[in-house]
Amino acid sequence: IDLANAILDQEDNVRKAEDCTRQIFNISRAIIAIKEGRYGICQNKDCEGDGHISIKRLQAVQWAIICVDCKKKQEANSLLNT
């Protein structure tokens, strides 16, 4: 039982480390976008909107690189491909 708990704890720690790494990557990408003047502009080349990420979305997800509509399409496509 102790070994099983230790393995579960280790798996949990790996997931947390992966989440932290992903967050650091996303924040770094947002900082680069700010420096390059691209922050708040949808990075999806097929964006059918006005090309901007709404303030409301950026307040919720400061590191967002695509608008809500493009994100919804992306998630729908990933569900279809699984």
N, C-alpha and C positions, 0 to 999 in steps of 0.2 A: 504494500500500500504506500509506503514511504517513497519507493522508487517511482511509482505511478504518479504520485503528487509532484515529485521533483521534475518529472518529464513534462507534466502539464504546466508547471510553473515556468519551465524553460521555454516551452512553446509560446506561452503568453508573453514572456519577455522578448522573444524573437518578433512576435507580431507588433508589440509596442515599439521596438526598435525600427521595424519597417515603416510603421506609421510616422514616427519622428523623422526618419530619413525622407519620406515622401513630403512631409510638411516643409522641411528645410529646402528641398528642391523647389517646391511650389513658391515659397517665399522668395528664394533667390531669383527665380524666373520673373516674379513680379517686380523685384528691384531692378533687374536688367531692363524690363519693359518701361519702367519709369524713367530710367536714365536715357533710353533710346526714344522716348516720346511716344511709345506704343501702348502705354497703360490705359485701359478702358476701351481699347479698340479690339473688336472681335478678331481673333487670329484664324478663324475658319475661312479658308479661301472661297468656300461655297456659301458663305453667309448670305441669306436672302433678306436680312433686315437692313437697318440703316448703317450697320457696321460698327455700332457702339455697344458697349456693355452698360446696362443701366446702373445708375447710382445705387439703386436698391440692391441689385445683385452684388455690386462691389462692396457694399456695406456688410452683406451677409458672408461673402466669400472674397476677401480682399485679394486673393491670388488668382481669381478667375481670369481665364484667357479667352473664353468664348462666351457669347451672349446666351441668355436663357433658352431661346428657341433652338440654337445650334446644340446646346447641351442636351435638350430633350430629344432631338433627332439622334444625337450620338448614343444616348442611353437606349433609345428604341432600337437602333441598329445593333447594338451589342446584345440586346435581349434576343433579337432575331437570329443572331449568329451563334447562340449557345445551344 
